[in-house]
Structures are given as C-alpha cells and as structure tokens.
Amino acid sequence: MTIHSFDQLIDRKNTHSIKWDTTDVFFGATDVLPFWVADMDFLAPPNVLKAIDQRVKHGVLGYTVAGNSTAHAVQSWVKKRHQWAIQQEWISYSPGIVFAISMAIQAYTQKGDAILIQPPVYTPFFEMVKLNDRQLVESPLRFQNGRYEIDFTDLEEKLATGVKMMILCSPHNPVGRVWTQEELTKIAKLCKKYHVLILSDEIHSDLVYKPFVHTPISSLSEDAANRTITCIAPSKTFNIPGLQASAIIIPNQDLREQYEKQQKKQGFFSLSTFAIIGLESAYLHGEEWLEELLVYLKANIDFTKDFFNRYLPHLPIVEPEGTYLLWIDCRSLNQSEDELHHLLLNEGKIAVERGSKYGEKEGNRFIRLNIGCPRKQLEEGLNRIRKAFSTI
Ligand SMILES: Cc1ncc(COP(=O)(O)O)c(C=O)c1O
C-alpha cells in the first residue's frame, strides 16, 4: 500500500533553495525549470517531519550532541541495508560529506601530496583537492559500449606514482555505476599494494536499483577497513540535505583520532539539533518511505528512457544502476557545450548540469539530469529538452 504521494507538486521558490532560488546566479536566468543540484522535489519522510515537529514543540534549542541513540541509528541502518556490522566508536559525525572530504585530505595528507580521483566525477572532488593545495591525479573511467568501467591498468599505473589517497565515489555520481564486489576488491588490493588510503564517498549507497547491490568497500577485508574512511548520510536517501548530517565511519583507531583532531582544529564540535533528529528518525523509521521512493524513481527513469527513445533516440542515456541522476550523451548533436546550454536555457527554459563540470574532457557535451521530482514536472522538463534541441 502506498503511504506517500511522490506526485505532489510543491512550490519551493523563496525557501532558500539552492536549486530553485539561485538559477540567476548559476545560469543567469530566473525563468528556468531546475533539474540540476542533487536534491529531490519531494517532501521528507512523514516520520522525519513528525520528529522535527515534536522537537520544535519542545521549544528549547540549546546545544546538542550526537549520542548513543544516534550511533545506534547509524549502526542499525548499515547493518540492515548493507549487511555491514560496525562498532559505535568507529563513527564520527560531520555536517556534510564535502566538509568531511576536506577534513580527511587535511588530516592524512600534506601540501603537494597526490590524491587520485576518477572523472567524470562529482565536482567538489576536484575542488577539495585543489583548494587544499594537493596534487590532483586523474584516472578517468573508460566509456565503452555505453557503459563506464574502471581502467585498472591506468589506475595501477597512477597509484604506483606515490598517490597518498584515492577518493572513491561509490556509487558513482554522475555515471550511475554501482561498483561490484569484484571491482571494489581489485581497488582495495591495489590500494594495499601501493599503501594508499581510501576515502569512500557512499552518499548514494541507499539509492540503488535491483538487481544491483552496494557493497561498502570497508566491509571487504580487515585491510580494506584499516585503510578506508567511509562517508554516508541520510541526506540524499531521505531528501534532507538541508539538515546537514553525515556519519564518517573509520574503523582504524589512529586514522579516526587524526580525523577527529582535524575537525576539532577547524572548530567543529557537534551536529545541529535538527541534523541529529533528522538522522535518527530517518535511519530508524524511514525504510518504508525509501522503498516506495525507489519504485517511484525507477519509474521516472523508465519514463525518461521511453521519452528519449521516442523523441531523442540519438541521445543515449547511460543506464543508471543507482542515483537519481541521469548522464546523457549529447555529442551526436555536434554542438559545443556552450551552444547546448544556450539552447537549453533560452529555448527550453530548463537548467541541467553541464557535463564538463565533472571532467573537462570526460564530461564535455554530456548533461546530468536530476529526475528526483514529481512525474508531471519531469514530463514538463523532458518536453523542454525536446523543444530546445528541436531547433538544431
Ligand atoms: C558524491 C557526492 N558526495 C557528496 C555530495 C554532497 O554532500 P554534502 O551535501 O553532504 O556535502 C554529493 C551531492 O550531490 C554527491 O553527489
């Protein structure tokens, strides 16, 4: 039985929404329908809203700290969803995962150290490495027959050059791969061979479509656990990124102490009141909502694929195994990326992400489309893309 209506259209304008209220800043336009930033246009799970409401009714908003109940919520979630048994003391908290990535870079590497990423990949991976004055080493994914794979020969060559840390996106934004146990095992073995730490960003790990299965790389072996910092969050899963709550799981005691010291050094003390309430209520009472969300998102993906097959068959969509982000190859249009976005913004009145944000070469002339919205809104967006490209 459906408990939630994902079809409800909600006006998000004037709510301090990055996606809806800053298109003038990022796209130079206010009259565009937004399909860019990775949040969804759905209400948060009812149990989360209820828990926050109750906390507001209490009325005192003093300092808060994540406690045993918070750790219990994280532990039970990863056990239930990913068959990963973790200990309470392994868990630290961070407002966001991008912040945690920056903290880990500062905690474990020095200026000038090499850090590896796999473009096309989430833009802040590039930014955090560069802003911290570390050296960016890129091992691009290989795009073959419409599917992205890891080029293990290239990865090994690069890791062998003295790379200190690898930032893994698992599942991978924007290409939607859910790395297999076999692939993750190979990565872990290479990182062991070349003494490389793994920062595994698993923010999308709950948004995976059957038959694909997410495996936390840290759960593969004792060695993998000892060299991995895993970042998870209820933010994408339950559409609560505005609450800013993430859990950073570090089994190795030395690494954990270094990480926590770095957060302290930056003046971070604890999660906010609503971050804690949101994290606990989502992980403890959000599973049924998530199962329904996954069905809805999968139907949105199928709807988009049907639409493209019918009207834009020359633009292949990379099959997503997870995430609500579609990676669409627009190279056959023979337009530059600027030309593509000029059409999308001015003819279509739609804002999507530019592929080159995820890798100048690897993402050029791809677009990333966020399908996490009511179907009617998605249909409107798809019609706008069709209109934009009909002029070519
Ligand atoms: C791979 C990945 N990591 C991190 C984030 C953002 O994390 P946070 O908002 O917790 O900093 C995103 C958001 O799109 C993402 O796709």
The ligand as an SDF file (V2000), in Angstrom:
LIG
                    3D

 16 16  0  0  0  0  0  0  0  0999 V2000
   29.1070   12.0260   -4.4990 C   0  0  0  0  0  0  0  0  0  0  0  0
   28.5940   13.1450   -3.6540 C   0  0  0  0  0  0  0  0  0  0  0  0
   29.2200   13.4460   -2.4950 N   0  0  0  0  0  0  0  0  0  0  0  0
   28.7940   14.4550   -1.7060 C   0  0  0  0  0  0  0  0  0  0  0  0
   27.6890   15.2100   -2.0510 C   0  0  0  0  0  0  0  0  0  0  0  0
   27.2500   16.3450   -1.1740 C   0  0  0  0  0  0  0  0  0  0  0  0
   27.4040   16.0210    0.1340 O   0  0  0  0  0  0  0  0  0  0  0  0
   27.1510   17.0660    1.3080 P   0  0  0  0  0  0  0  0  0  0  0  0
   25.9690   17.8960    0.9060 O   0  0  0  0  0  0  0  0  0  0  0  0
   26.8870   16.1890    2.4700 O   0  0  0  0  0  0  0  0  0  0  0  0
   28.3920   17.8570    1.4560 O   0  0  0  0  0  0  0  0  0  0  0  0
   27.0120   14.9280   -3.2390 C   0  0  0  0  0  0  0  0  0  0  0  0
   25.8660   15.7530   -3.6440 C   0  0  0  0  0  0  0  0  0  0  0  0
   25.4290   15.7750   -4.7620 O   0  0  0  0  0  0  0  0  0  0  0  0
   27.4700   13.8710   -4.0550 C   0  0  0  0  0  0  0  0  0  0  0  0
   26.8580   13.5560   -5.1910 O   0  0  0  0  0  0  0  0  0  0  0  0
  1  2  1  0
  2  3  1  0
  2 15  2  0
  3  4  2  0
  4  5  1  0
  5  6  1  0
  5 12  2  0
  6  7  1  0
  7  8  1  0
  8  9  2  0
  8 10  1  0
  8 11  1  0
 12 13  1  0
 12 15  1  0
 13 14  2  0
 15 16  1  0
M  END
$$$$
